[in-house]
Amino acid sequence: MAKQLERYQEIERSIITTYRKTIWSPFVLAVKKYGLIESGDKIAVCISGGKDSILLAKLMQQLQRHSDVPFELVYLVMDPGYNAENRAKIEENAKILNIPITVFESDVFAAAETAAGDSPCYLCARMRRGHLYAKAKELGCNKIALGHHKSDVIETTLMGMLYGGQIQGMLPKLQSTNFEGMQLIRPLYCVLENDILRWKEYNKLEFIACACRFTENLERKEEPTFSARKRVKELIAQLKKENENVEHNIFQSIHNVQLDTLVEYKQAGERYELGKKKE
């Protein structure tokens, strides 16, 4: 008689079997293609409580078990000012999924809201990353892993063009400029958000969203607020009806930049014009 699996084991199995082609294989591809993990690494997997970071934690956990490359993991949760319900939900999901989280607290939500007023999101993200770097370094880590996925990369590229007037991607890894010896990696770089949603629904899991007071206040407003990311998501969905390769093509575009066709570009903070440094 086959031994009945625990729920977390069933969820792990779904990653390797049901979602092998859409989640596990693209995850392993990103790790190998972009050289995200090296022997001796100690990586802080940063868990916000959303679907992306929780799935990342499970993938990293599975990889550590099966990889020939030895590395350590810390599952790091920063509480930036969650309400009691959201904090409890994160802890409950960690227990369900058998993820041994390390929790620390900060006042990021309150500080960002006070300093940035009606537009705290950018400052909040910067402050959260800084706190995560600092805590990870304190714990002896040399890398932090974030849950940005392929759809984030695609949307950010298009948002930069449509709303920022620039061609700019999102790197799979980058060195920290403020924390010496620390690196940020994005192992979900080749995994699409829709596939993460399917995994979540298949396993009947529930996660928190942004959970900050600013977002909660926006959701209470009767008048809808404009979101560039939401609009880009809608645009991509519309274009996919005409061309199913739209997401793939946008993603490939940042791997296939034709510099000799660009009038100007910036590199390491310096501006160049037709291949020459601009005075």
Buried (B, 14 or more C-beta within 10 A) or exposed (E): EEEEEEEBEEBBEBBEEBBEEBBBBBBBEBBEEBEBBEEEBBBBBBBBBBBBBBBBBBBBBBBBEEBEEEBBBBBBBBBBBBBEEBBEBBBEBBEBBBBEBBBBEBEBBBBBBEEBEEEBEEBBEEBBBBBBBBBBBEBEBBBBBBBBBBBBBBBBBBBBBEEEEEEEBBBBBEEBEEBEEBBBBBBBBBBBBBBBEBBBEEBEBEBBEBBBBBBEEBEEEEEEEEEEEEBBBEBBEEBEEEEEEBBEEBBEBBEEEEEEEEEEBEEEEEEBEEEEEEE
